[in-house]
């Protein structure tokens, strides 16, 4: 039985294939090579291969953490930059839900951190008092904040 003509790599012998690469000025795609910013070859572990998206998100959020941003600035950055990062990769690959959840968790942590609380698990009293009436503010300030992930809808 002859191989299918569609599987050209089976019909072309390695020396002829190398000559073809030289004539066309091309290189053979290796295991870790990228094309248009995305990996060429994806194996079974998509979390390891597509982890670069999460790393980009972490790097951007860390660079913004130093700046004093208002809530509206944070919202604009999260919606325009962070949510746009995985868009192209998602049009080509099915990104694992674990990676999407980790990105959502990073966004939620960035959103919730304020300069007053600095992520120590306490409410920013001045902000809550400014935003709500005294009855609602006292109710909100009475709710405990958790530093752990357990039971959090964003984690």
Secondary structure, 3 states (H helix, E strand, C coil): CCCCCCCHHHHCCHHHHHHHHHHHCCCCCCCCCEECCEECCCCCCHHHHCHHHHHHHHHHHHHHHCCCCCHHHHHHHHHHHHHHHCHHHHHHCCCCHHHHHHHHHHHHHHHHCCCCCCCCCCCCHHHHHHHCCHHHHHHHHCCCCCCCCCCCCCC
